[in-house]
Amino acid sequence: MTVLAVFRSRAQTLDFIAKARGLGVPAQAVSTPKEAGVGCGISARFEEGFLEKARMLVRQRPYSSFAGFLREGRYLGS
């Protein structure tokens, strides 16, 4: 299943994707869906099996624009 890391900042999304790939997470940039409720922008998409690595990365980096993880239109928290 696919998970999105939703950010309010394009630069922080791209930084997250670069750092995630460095950890072996095959993340890619996608349009943020309207259900996220954070306006237009881009999010990082990856497979759910990498969620714990993604959570670790969000905890380690100062991503002030991070809005949460989204799966099937529902937030999973941070």
MODELLER restraints for C-alpha pairs under 7 A, 6 or more apart:
rsr = mdl.restraints
at = mdl.atoms
rsr.add(forms.Gaussian(group=physical.xy_distance, feature=features.Distance(at['CA:1:A'], at['CA:47:A']), mean=5.81, stdev=0.5))
rsr.add(forms.Gaussian(group=physical.xy_distance, feature=features.Distance(at['CA:1:A'], at['CA:48:A']), mean=5.52, stdev=0.5))
rsr.add(forms.Gaussian(group=physical.xy_distance, feature=features.Distance(at['CA:2:A'], at['CA:45:A']), mean=6.72, stdev=0.5))
rsr.add(forms.Gaussian(group=physical.xy_distance, feature=features.Distance(at['CA:2:A'], at['CA:46:A']), mean=5.77, stdev=0.5))
rsr.add(forms.Gaussian(group=physical.xy_distance, feature=features.Distance(at['CA:2:A'], at['CA:47:A']), mean=4.62, stdev=0.5))
rsr.add(forms.Gaussian(group=physical.xy_distance, feature=features.Distance(at['CA:2:A'], at['CA:48:A']), mean=5.61, stdev=0.5))
rsr.add(forms.Gaussian(group=physical.xy_distance, feature=features.Distance(at['CA:2:A'], at['CA:71:A']), mean=6.53, stdev=0.5))
rsr.add(forms.Gaussian(group=physical.xy_distance, feature=features.Distance(at['CA:3:A'], at['CA:45:A']), mean=5.76, stdev=0.5))
rsr.add(forms.Gaussian(group=physical.xy_distance, feature=features.Distance(at['CA:3:A'], at['CA:46:A']), mean=5.56, stdev=0.5))
rsr.add(forms.Gaussian(group=physical.xy_distance, feature=features.Distance(at['CA:3:A'], at['CA:47:A']), mean=5.88, stdev=0.5))
rsr.add(forms.Gaussian(group=physical.xy_distance, feature=features.Distance(at['CA:3:A'], at['CA:48:A']), mean=5.61, stdev=0.5))
rsr.add(forms.Gaussian(group=physical.xy_distance, feature=features.Distance(at['CA:3:A'], at['CA:69:A']), mean=6.62, stdev=0.5))
rsr.add(forms.Gaussian(group=physical.xy_distance, feature=features.Distance(at['CA:3:A'], at['CA:70:A']), mean=5.69, stdev=0.5))
rsr.add(forms.Gaussian(group=physical.xy_distance, feature=features.Distance(at['CA:3:A'], at['CA:71:A']), mean=4.88, stdev=0.5))
rsr.add(forms.Gaussian(group=physical.xy_distance, feature=features.Distance(at['CA:4:A'], at['CA:43:A']), mean=6.18, stdev=0.5))
rsr.add(forms.Gaussian(group=physical.xy_distance, feature=features.Distance(at['CA:4:A'], at['CA:44:A']), mean=5.43, stdev=0.5))
rsr.add(forms.Gaussian(group=physical.xy_distance, feature=features.Distance(at['CA:4:A'], at['CA:45:A']), mean=4.57, stdev=0.5))
rsr.add(forms.Gaussian(group=physical.xy_distance, feature=features.Distance(at['CA:4:A'], at['CA:46:A']), mean=6.56, stdev=0.5))
rsr.add(forms.Gaussian(group=physical.xy_distance, feature=features.Distance(at['CA:4:A'], at['CA:69:A']), mean=5.47, stdev=0.5))
rsr.add(forms.Gaussian(group=physical.xy_distance, feature=features.Distance(at['CA:4:A'], at['CA:70:A']), mean=5.01, stdev=0.5))
rsr.add(forms.Gaussian(group=physical.xy_distance, feature=features.Distance(at['CA:4:A'], at['CA:71:A']), mean=6.50, stdev=0.5))
rsr.add(forms.Gaussian(group=physical.xy_distance, feature=features.Distance(at['CA:5:A'], at['CA:43:A']), mean=5.68, stdev=0.5))
rsr.add(forms.Gaussian(group=physical.xy_distance, feature=features.Distance(at['CA:5:A'], at['CA:44:A']), mean=5.04, stdev=0.5))
rsr.add(forms.Gaussian(group=physical.xy_distance, feature=features.Distance(at['CA:5:A'], at['CA:45:A']), mean=6.52, stdev=0.5))
rsr.add(forms.Gaussian(group=physical.xy_distance, feature=features.Distance(at['CA:5:A'], at['CA:68:A']), mean=6.03, stdev=0.5))
rsr.add(forms.Gaussian(group=physical.xy_distance, feature=features.Distance(at['CA:5:A'], at['CA:69:A']), mean=4.62, stdev=0.5))
rsr.add(forms.Gaussian(group=physical.xy_distance, feature=features.Distance(at['CA:5:A'], at['CA:70:A']), mean=6.50, stdev=0.5))
rsr.add(forms.Gaussian(group=physical.xy_distance, feature=features.Distance(at['CA:6:A'], at['CA:43:A']), mean=4.86, stdev=0.5))
rsr.add(forms.Gaussian(group=physical.xy_distance, feature=features.Distance(at['CA:6:A'], at['CA:44:A']), mean=6.72, stdev=0.5))
rsr.add(forms.Gaussian(group=physical.xy_distance, feature=features.Distance(at['CA:6:A'], at['CA:66:A']), mean=6.08, stdev=0.5))
rsr.add(forms.Gaussian(group=physical.xy_distance, feature=features.Distance(at['CA:6:A'], at['CA:67:A']), mean=5.36, stdev=0.5))
rsr.add(forms.Gaussian(group=physical.xy_distance, feature=features.Distance(at['CA:6:A'], at['CA:68:A']), mean=5.55, stdev=0.5))
rsr.add(forms.Gaussian(group=physical.xy_distance, feature=features.Distance(at['CA:6:A'], at['CA:69:A']), mean=6.01, stdev=0.5))
rsr.add(forms.Gaussian(group=physical.xy_distance, feature=features.Distance(at['CA:7:A'], at['CA:13:A']), mean=5.96, stdev=0.5))
rsr.add(forms.Gaussian(group=physical.xy_distance, feature=features.Distance(at['CA:7:A'], at['CA:43:A']), mean=6.10, stdev=0.5))
rsr.add(forms.Gaussian(group=physical.xy_distance, feature=features.Distance(at['CA:7:A'], at['CA:65:A']), mean=5.23, stdev=0.5))
rsr.add(forms.Gaussian(group=physical.xy_distance, feature=features.Distance(at['CA:7:A'], at['CA:66:A']), mean=4.33, stdev=0.5))
rsr.add(forms.Gaussian(group=physical.xy_distance, feature=features.Distance(at['CA:7:A'], at['CA:67:A']), mean=5.32, stdev=0.5))
rsr.add(forms.Gaussian(group=physical.xy_distance, feature=features.Distance(at['CA:8:A'], at['CA:38:A']), mean=6.42, stdev=0.5))
rsr.add(forms.Gaussian(group=physical.xy_distance, feature=features.Distance(at['CA:8:A'], at['CA:41:A']), mean=6.95, stdev=0.5))
rsr.add(forms.Gaussian(group=physical.xy_distance, feature=features.Distance(at['CA:8:A'], at['CA:65:A']), mean=4.88, stdev=0.5))
rsr.add(forms.Gaussian(group=physical.xy_distance, feature=features.Distance(at['CA:8:A'], at['CA:66:A']), mean=6.44, stdev=0.5))
rsr.add(forms.Gaussian(group=physical.xy_distance, feature=features.Distance(at['CA:8:A'], at['CA:67:A']), mean=6.94, stdev=0.5))
rsr.add(forms.Gaussian(group=physical.xy_distance, feature=features.Distance(at['CA:9:A'], at['CA:65:A']), mean=5.71, stdev=0.5))
rsr.add(forms.Gaussian(group=physical.xy_distance, feature=features.Distance(at['CA:10:A'], at['CA:41:A']), mean=6.51, stdev=0.5))
rsr.add(forms.Gaussian(group=physical.xy_distance, feature=features.Distance(at['CA:10:A'], at['CA:42:A']), mean=6.17, stdev=0.5))
rsr.add(forms.Gaussian(group=physical.xy_distance, feature=features.Distance(at['CA:12:A'], at['CA:63:A']), mean=6.49, stdev=0.5))
rsr.add(forms.Gaussian(group=physical.xy_distance, feature=features.Distance(at['CA:13:A'], at['CA:42:A']), mean=6.90, stdev=0.5))
rsr.add(forms.Gaussian(group=physical.xy_distance, feature=features.Distance(at['CA:13:A'], at['CA:43:A']), mean=6.07, stdev=0.5))
rsr.add(forms.Gaussian(group=physical.xy_distance, feature=features.Distance(at['CA:13:A'], at['CA:44:A']), mean=6.35, stdev=0.5))
rsr.add(forms.Gaussian(group=physical.xy_distance, feature=features.Distance(at['CA:17:A'], at['CA:27:A']), mean=5.69, stdev=0.5))
rsr.add(forms.Gaussian(group=physical.xy_distance, feature=features.Distance(at['CA:17:A'], at['CA:28:A']), mean=6.47, stdev=0.5))
rsr.add(forms.Gaussian(group=physical.xy_distance, feature=features.Distance(at['CA:17:A'], at['CA:44:A']), mean=6.27, stdev=0.5))
rsr.add(forms.Gaussian(group=physical.xy_distance, feature=features.Distance(at['CA:20:A'], at['CA:27:A']), mean=6.63, stdev=0.5))
rsr.add(forms.Gaussian(group=physical.xy_distance, feature=features.Distance(at['CA:20:A'], at['CA:54:A']), mean=6.73, stdev=0.5))
rsr.add(forms.Gaussian(group=physical.xy_distance, feature=features.Distance(at['CA:21:A'], at['CA:27:A']), mean=6.27, stdev=0.5))
rsr.add(forms.Gaussian(group=physical.xy_distance, feature=features.Distance(at['CA:25:A'], at['CA:50:A']), mean=6.25, stdev=0.5))
rsr.add(forms.Gaussian(group=physical.xy_distance, feature=features.Distance(at['CA:26:A'], at['CA:46:A']), mean=6.23, stdev=0.5))
rsr.add(forms.Gaussian(group=physical.xy_distance, feature=features.Distance(at['CA:27:A'], at['CA:44:A']), mean=6.07, stdev=0.5))
rsr.add(forms.Gaussian(group=physical.xy_distance, feature=features.Distance(at['CA:27:A'], at['CA:45:A']), mean=5.39, stdev=0.5))
rsr.add(forms.Gaussian(group=physical.xy_distance, feature=features.Distance(at['CA:27:A'], at['CA:46:A']), mean=4.75, stdev=0.5))
rsr.add(forms.Gaussian(group=physical.xy_distance, feature=features.Distance(at['CA:28:A'], at['CA:44:A']), mean=5.47, stdev=0.5))
rsr.add(forms.Gaussian(group=physical.xy_distance, feature=features.Distance(at['CA:28:A'], at['CA:45:A']), mean=5.31, stdev=0.5))
rsr.add(forms.Gaussian(group=physical.xy_distance, feature=features.Distance(at['CA:28:A'], at['CA:46:A']), mean=6.83, stdev=0.5))
rsr.add(forms.Gaussian(group=physical.xy_distance, feature=features.Distance(at['CA:29:A'], at['CA:42:A']), mean=6.24, stdev=0.5))
rsr.add(forms.Gaussian(group=physical.xy_distance, feature=features.Distance(at['CA:29:A'], at['CA:43:A']), mean=5.71, stdev=0.5))
rsr.add(forms.Gaussian(group=physical.xy_distance, feature=features.Distance(at['CA:29:A'], at['CA:44:A']), mean=4.81, stdev=0.5))
rsr.add(forms.Gaussian(group=physical.xy_distance, feature=features.Distance(at['CA:29:A'], at['CA:45:A']), mean=6.25, stdev=0.5))
rsr.add(forms.Gaussian(group=physical.xy_distance, feature=features.Distance(at['CA:30:A'], at['CA:42:A']), mean=5.45, stdev=0.5))
rsr.add(forms.Gaussian(group=physical.xy_distance, feature=features.Distance(at['CA:30:A'], at['CA:43:A']), mean=5.41, stdev=0.5))
rsr.add(forms.Gaussian(group=physical.xy_distance, feature=features.Distance(at['CA:30:A'], at['CA:44:A']), mean=6.17, stdev=0.5))
rsr.add(forms.Gaussian(group=physical.xy_distance, feature=features.Distance(at['CA:30:A'], at['CA:45:A']), mean=6.50, stdev=0.5))
rsr.add(forms.Gaussian(group=physical.xy_distance, feature=features.Distance(at['CA:31:A'], at['CA:41:A']), mean=6.05, stdev=0.5))
rsr.add(forms.Gaussian(group=physical.xy_distance, feature=features.Distance(at['CA:31:A'], at['CA:42:A']), mean=4.50, stdev=0.5))
rsr.add(forms.Gaussian(group=physical.xy_distance, feature=features.Distance(at['CA:31:A'], at['CA:43:A']), mean=6.04, stdev=0.5))
rsr.add(forms.Gaussian(group=physical.xy_distance, feature=features.Distance(at['CA:32:A'], at['CA:40:A']), mean=6.29, stdev=0.5))
rsr.add(forms.Gaussian(group=physical.xy_distance, feature=features.Distance(at['CA:32:A'], at['CA:41:A']), mean=5.48, stdev=0.5))
rsr.add(forms.Gaussian(group=physical.xy_distance, feature=features.Distance(at['CA:32:A'], at['CA:42:A']), mean=4.89, stdev=0.5))
rsr.add(forms.Gaussian(group=physical.xy_distance, feature=features.Distance(at['CA:32:A'], at['CA:43:A']), mean=5.24, stdev=0.5))
rsr.add(forms.Gaussian(group=physical.xy_distance, feature=features.Distance(at['CA:35:A'], at['CA:73:A']), mean=5.98, stdev=0.5))
rsr.add(forms.Gaussian(group=physical.xy_distance, feature=features.Distance(at['CA:55:A'], at['CA:78:A']), mean=6.63, stdev=0.5))
rsr.add(forms.Gaussian(group=physical.xy_distance, feature=features.Distance(at['CA:68:A'], at['CA:75:A']), mean=6.53, stdev=0.5))
rsr.add(forms.Gaussian(group=physical.xy_distance, feature=features.Distance(at['CA:68:A'], at['CA:76:A']), mean=6.92, stdev=0.5))
rsr.add(forms.Gaussian(group=physical.xy_distance, feature=features.Distance(at['CA:68:A'], at['CA:77:A']), mean=5.27, stdev=0.5))
rsr.add(forms.Gaussian(group=physical.xy_distance, feature=features.Distance(at['CA:68:A'], at['CA:78:A']), mean=4.84, stdev=0.5))
rsr.add(forms.Gaussian(group=physical.xy_distance, feature=features.Distance(at['CA:69:A'], at['CA:75:A']), mean=5.57, stdev=0.5))
rsr.add(forms.Gaussian(group=physical.xy_distance, feature=features.Distance(at['CA:69:A'], at['CA:76:A']), mean=5.25, stdev=0.5))
rsr.add(forms.Gaussian(group=physical.xy_distance, feature=features.Distance(at['CA:69:A'], at['CA:77:A']), mean=5.82, stdev=0.5))
rsr.add(forms.Gaussian(group=physical.xy_distance, feature=features.Distance(at['CA:69:A'], at['CA:78:A']), mean=6.09, stdev=0.5))
rsr.add(forms.Gaussian(group=physical.xy_distance, feature=features.Distance(at['CA:70:A'], at['CA:76:A']), mean=5.80, stdev=0.5))
